[in-house]
Amino acid sequence: MQKIKVFIDGSVGTTGLRIYDRLSVRQDIELIKLPEESRKDLASRVEAVKASDVTFLCLPDAASKEICEVVGDCDTKILDTSTAHRTNPAWVYGFPELSKDFRSKLLASNRIAVPGCHASGFCSIVAPLVANGIISPDYPVAATSITGYSGGGKKMIAEYDDNSRPDEFNAPRQYGITQKHKHLPEMKAICCLDYEPCFSPIVSDFYSGMTVTVPLFGRMLKKSMSLAEIHKFFEEHYKGQKLVKVLPFGYDGMIGSNHMSGKDSMELIITGNDERILIASCFDNLGKGASGAAVQCFNLITNSDETTGLEL
């Protein structure tokens, strides 16, 4: 069996390390590794990209753009986990469950932008609603997202793991309050919204997990639908998907934002009432919100089983 040659550019970061851990145990993959002294050398990295069948970019935005410009239109399939290309029309957004069109484009592409963590939950809810005419593109969408602190990368992980951290780290902390969060452009673009949503991200004192919640007012829906009908819509939309599931109708318990920690799948909860509907998307910010989504896309474009190496 000919092995798939894979290069991970930025394999020492949180996402890169998790991708490396997932792929290093697979027998169908040959990982291309650079010596430590060449890890930041652009020429060496470009050579590794071109020698690979698939490259993962786990880099800051500027570095991702730089290496993509240098390698140009090479045949290597590139999966970028940064924000750099998520709204670039030349790249495919790596969320195959959003529609058959998203999946078919992903399968045919060699340039894939892996979705952001907050954006994954948001798009799982809002994109199908807009695409199917349930809410209009100019709907005043609002969303709240609660995430574990691992979403902030190595620096934030170190801050939370520090025994001398400030007391405020013991409570949920809202951020992005100027409404300039880096995921907002992809939220708007992928969901075909006329305006960016009003977005309230919150980081809390647990390692990983995420819940993104979008409220809807029944009176403002473009199509008149009850809570039960909204639930049925999402059930049908995600029917047969291996990584996205809709919980049964009638859920009225608490939602723990860390209950999907360690998993690569996603659960949607549709609750509330006919007048005020709440839709929550629950997943691991490091799983379906990062490395799990990247590996899922890798599996699809290499004709592997979609769930290989993933924890459902």
C-alpha positions in Angstrom: 0.0 0.0 0.0 1.4 3.4 -1.0 1.4 5.7 2.0 0.0 9.2 2.0 2.8 11.7 2.5 1.8 14.4 5.0 3.6 17.5 6.2 2.3 19.5 9.2 3.7 23.0 9.1 3.4 24.3 12.7 3.3 21.0 14.4 4.3 22.4 17.8 1.2 24.5 18.4 -2.0 23.2 20.1 -3.8 22.2 16.9 -0.7 21.0 15.1 0.3 18.7 18.0 -3.2 17.2 18.1 -3.1 16.6 14.4 0.3 15.0 14.7 -0.8 12.7 17.5 -3.8 11.5 15.5 -1.8 10.9 12.3 1.4 9.5 13.7 -0.3 6.2 14.8 -1.8 5.5 11.4 -0.2 2.9 9.1 -1.4 4.6 5.9 0.5 7.8 6.5 4.1 8.8 6.1 4.9 12.0 8.0 7.5 14.4 6.6 9.5 15.9 9.4 12.0 18.8 9.3 15.0 18.9 11.6 14.6 21.5 14.4 17.0 23.9 12.8 14.9 24.0 9.6 11.5 24.2 11.2 11.2 28.0 10.6 13.2 28.1 7.4 10.8 29.1 4.6 12.7 27.3 1.8 12.8 24.0 3.7 9.1 24.3 4.5 8.2 25.0 0.9 10.2 22.0 -0.2 8.3 19.8 2.4 4.9 21.1 1.2 5.7 20.3 -2.4 7.0 16.8 -1.5 3.8 16.0 0.4 0.5 14.7 -0.9 -1.3 16.7 1.9 -0.1 19.6 4.0 -1.7 20.9 7.2 -0.9 24.6 7.9 -1.1 25.2 11.7 0.3 28.7 11.6 -0.6 32.4 12.2 -2.5 34.0 9.4 0.4 35.9 8.0 2.6 32.8 7.9 -0.1 30.8 6.2 -0.6 33.4 3.5 3.1 33.7 3.0 3.8 30.0 2.3 0.7 29.7 0.2 1.9 32.5 -2.0 5.3 30.9 -2.4 4.1 27.4 -3.2 1.5 28.8 -5.7 -0.7 26.3 -7.6 1.2 23.1 -6.7 -0.7 19.9 -6.7 -0.4 19.4 -2.9 -3.7 19.4 -1.1 -3.5 22.1 1.6 -5.6 22.3 4.7 -5.2 25.6 6.5 -6.3 25.8 10.1 -5.8 29.5 10.4 -8.3 32.3 9.7 -6.3 33.4 6.6 -8.4 31.8 3.8 -11.8 31.1 5.3 -13.5 33.8 3.3 -11.3 33.4 0.2 -13.5 32.2 -2.7 -10.6 30.2 -4.1 -10.7 28.1 -1.0 -13.4 25.6 0.1 -14.8 25.9 3.6 -14.2 22.6 5.4 -17.7 21.9 6.9 -19.1 19.1 4.7 -22.3 18.7 6.8 -23.6 22.1 5.9 -24.9 21.0 2.6 -24.3 18.5 -0.3 -22.7 21.4 -2.2 -20.2 22.0 0.6 -19.3 18.3 0.7 -18.9 18.0 -3.1 -16.7 21.1 -3.4 -14.5 19.8 -0.5 -14.0 16.5 -2.3 -13.0 18.2 -5.5 -10.7 20.8 -4.0 -7.0 20.9 -3.1 -7.3 24.1 -1.0 -9.4 23.8 2.1 -9.9 26.2 5.0 -10.7 24.5 8.2 -13.5 26.3 10.1 -12.9 28.3 13.3 -14.2 26.9 16.6 -16.8 29.5 17.4 -17.8 29.7 13.7 -18.3 25.9 13.5 -21.1 26.0 16.1 -22.6 29.2 14.7 -22.6 28.0 11.1 -24.0 24.6 12.0 -27.1 26.5 13.2 -27.4 29.6 11.0 -26.2 28.5 7.6 -29.1 25.9 7.1 -31.7 28.4 8.4 -30.6 31.0 5.8 -30.1 28.6 2.9 -33.6 27.1 3.4 -35.4 30.5 3.8 -36.3 30.1 7.4 -34.6 33.3 8.4 -33.8 36.1 6.0 -30.2 37.2 5.3 -30.8 40.5 7.1 -32.1 38.7 10.3 -30.5 40.4 13.3 -28.6 37.3 14.5 -27.1 37.2 17.9 -25.0 34.4 19.4 -23.3 33.5 22.7 -20.4 31.1 22.8 -18.8 29.5 25.9 -15.4 27.9 25.4 -12.8 26.1 27.4 -9.5 28.0 27.8 -7.5 25.7 25.5 -9.1 27.7 22.7 -6.7 30.5 23.5 -3.6 28.4 22.6 -0.4 27.8 24.6 -0.3 31.3 26.1 -3.8 31.1 27.6 -3.4 27.5 28.7 -0.3 28.5 30.6 -2.2 31.4 32.2 -5.0 29.2 33.4 -2.6 26.5 34.6 -0.6 29.0 36.6 -1.3 28.6 40.4 -0.8 32.3 40.9 -3.4 33.4 38.3 -5.8 36.2 39.2 -9.1 35.4 40.9 -11.1 36.5 37.9 -9.8 33.5 36.0 -12.0 31.4 38.3 -15.2 32.8 36.7 -16.4 33.0 33.1 -14.8 36.0 31.3 -16.5 37.6 28.3 -14.2 38.9 25.6 -14.4 40.3 22.0 -16.6 43.0 23.4 -15.8 45.5 20.7 -17.4 43.1 18.2 -14.3 42.6 16.2 -13.7 38.9 16.8 -11.7 37.2 14.1 -14.4 34.6 13.3 -17.1 37.2 12.5 -16.2 37.5 8.7 -16.5 33.8 8.1 -19.8 33.7 10.2 -21.2 36.3 7.9 -19.8 34.9 4.6 -20.5 31.2 5.1 -24.0 31.8 6.4 -24.8 34.3 3.6 -25.8 37.0 6.1 -26.1 40.6 5.1 -24.6 41.7 8.4 -22.2 40.2 10.9 -23.9 38.8 14.0 -23.8 40.4 17.5 -21.4 37.9 19.1 -20.6 37.3 22.7 -17.7 34.8 23.3 -17.0 33.7 26.8 -13.9 31.8 28.1 -14.3 29.8 31.3 -12.3 27.7 33.7 -12.4 24.3 32.0 -9.9 22.9 29.5 -12.0 22.0 26.4 -15.5 22.0 25.1 -17.8 24.6 23.6 -21.5 25.6 23.4 -22.6 28.1 20.8 -26.2 29.3 21.3 -28.4 31.2 18.8 -31.8 32.6 19.9 -34.6 33.1 17.5 -37.9 34.9 17.8 -40.8 33.0 16.2 -42.5 36.1 15.0 -39.4 37.1 13.0 -38.9 33.9 11.1 -39.3 34.2 7.3 -41.3 31.0 7.4 -43.8 30.5 10.1 -42.6 27.4 12.0 -43.2 26.0 15.5 -40.5 24.8 17.8 -41.3 21.2 16.8 -41.1 22.0 13.1 -37.7 23.7 13.6 -36.5 20.6 15.4 -37.8 18.4 12.6 -36.0 20.6 10.0 -32.7 20.2 11.7 -33.2 16.4 12.2 -33.8 16.1 8.5 -31.0 18.4 7.5 -28.4 16.4 9.5 -29.9 13.0 8.9 -27.3 10.4 8.2 -24.3 12.5 9.2 -21.7 10.7 11.2 -20.3 13.7 13.1 -23.3 15.9 13.6 -26.4 14.8 15.5 -29.6 16.4 16.7 -30.8 15.4 20.2 -34.4 14.2 20.5 -37.2 16.8 20.8 -38.1 17.9 24.3 -34.7 18.3 25.9 -35.1 20.6 28.9 -32.0 19.9 31.1 -28.9 21.9 31.7 -26.3 22.2 29.0 -22.7 21.6 30.2 -20.2 23.3 27.8 -17.6 20.7 28.5 -19.7 17.5 28.0 -18.4 17.0 24.5 -14.8 17.4 25.6 -12.5 14.8 24.0 -14.9 14.1 21.2 -14.8 15.1 17.5 -18.6 15.0 16.9 -21.2 17.7 17.4 -24.6 17.8 19.1 -27.4 20.2 18.3 -30.1 21.0 20.9 -33.3 22.7 19.8 -35.3 23.9 22.8 -37.3 26.9 24.1 -40.9 27.4 22.9 -42.7 28.6 19.7 -42.2 32.2 20.5 -38.5 32.1 21.7 -36.4 29.4 20.3 -33.0 28.4 21.5 -30.6 26.4 19.3 -27.4 25.2 20.9 -24.4 23.6 19.2 -22.2 21.6 21.5 -18.7 20.2 20.6 -15.1 20.2 21.6 -13.3 23.4 20.5 -10.2 21.2 19.9 -12.2 18.5 18.1 -14.9 19.4 15.6 -13.8 23.0 16.3 -10.1 22.4 15.2 -8.0 19.3 14.8 -10.9 16.9 14.6 -12.4 18.9 11.7 -9.1 19.1 10.0 -8.6 15.3 10.2 -12.2 14.7 9.0 -11.5 16.9 5.9 -8.2 15.0 5.4 -10.0 11.7 5.5 -12.5 12.8 2.9 -10.0 14.2 0.4 -7.8 11.0 0.7 -10.7 8.6 0.2 -10.4 7.3 3.8 -13.4 6.6 6.0 -14.6 9.9 7.3 -14.3 9.0 10.9 -10.8 7.4 10.8 -8.8 8.5 13.8 -11.7 10.4 15.3 -13.5 10.0 18.6 -17.3 10.0 18.3 
